[in-house]
Amino acid sequence: MFLPKRHDCFDAKQCKTEIWHIKPKDIKQANELKKCKNAGCNAYFLICFENKDVRMIDVDIVIYILSQNKKSVKNVNLKKWDLLEELKEYGK
């Protein structure tokens, strides 16, 4: 998502439960998102958990979780994400 003064790169995931199980392809995507973040973009995963509960998790947090030898993320304490709300915040 590229807007004036805001550049976001994300990868979208879908889960049938309240836990995102990180797969090898997700690790590769995290590495690519980290490159985007290093270039100045906001980089994160958007995860659609059960019941269409969309949450955002920054790529640095995912990399930290992986460094702790964990391979799953619960939807607890993750920021809710809604495109219209994000655009409203951008417009302020």
Number of C-alpha atoms within 10 A of each C-alpha: 9 9 9 6 7 11 14 15 17 22 16 12 15 15 16 11 13 16 16 18 14 16 11 10 8 15 15 11 16 22 14 17 24 21 13 19 19 11 10 12 19 18 25 23 21 20 26 22 19 14 10 11 15 20 20 21 20 19 24 16 12 21 15 11 15 14 10 9 8 13 15 14 16 12 21 9 9 14 13 15 16 13 8 9 11 10 11 9 9 12 7 5
